[in-house]
């Protein structure tokens, strides 16, 4: 058997926190570059992801490994969304970086789905990045409980997120915000006119 006939075994991808963080940043760059027009990255997007990630980490991961990681991160977000549900009045545990709730609440949630038990000791990692990447494809509210102190770390990221959202939801933002601004302006000018008329 020649060397050409020996199948090359792909090295298993190792997704430590550092690699995951680099991966998420690369995903976000490609979303901002317009290489994820809908639910999936374009061929160019995946090629850029592989190139940028491998250059940053000196690894040689392939498309399928990046795709698998994307799917597993999405599942994590779906699980977090399921945990949060539509519950209100919950707090945030800054030490554990997860939801602060009663033992009864946690036990009920774990009984519904045992997989959410891991979030009792530590919440969803990289929450702002995950929100940016998956909020359009996962039920709203999954990132509702986030530590306020962490928002300062992601100031640049949040700005990018808002810019991208403005581009995507341009028409929606205008419809929602314009009436509020116009109403306030009209009320203010009406009040001034009324005041001037009374004085006159």
Secondary structure as GFF3:
##gff-version 3
##sequence-region A 1 200
A	DSSP	three_ten_helix	3	5	.	.	.	ID=ss1
A	DSSP	alpha_helix	17	32	.	.	.	ID=ss2
A	DSSP	alpha_helix	43	57	.	.	.	ID=ss3
A	DSSP	alpha_helix	63	84	.	.	.	ID=ss4
A	DSSP	beta_strand	91	93	.	.	.	ID=ss5
A	DSSP	beta_strand	98	100	.	.	.	ID=ss6
A	DSSP	alpha_helix	103	112	.	.	.	ID=ss7
A	DSSP	three_ten_helix	114	120	.	.	.	ID=ss8
A	DSSP	alpha_helix	127	134	.	.	.	ID=ss9
A	DSSP	three_ten_helix	148	152	.	.	.	ID=ss10
A	DSSP	alpha_helix	155	168	.	.	.	ID=ss11
A	DSSP	alpha_helix	170	199	.	.	.	ID=ss12
###
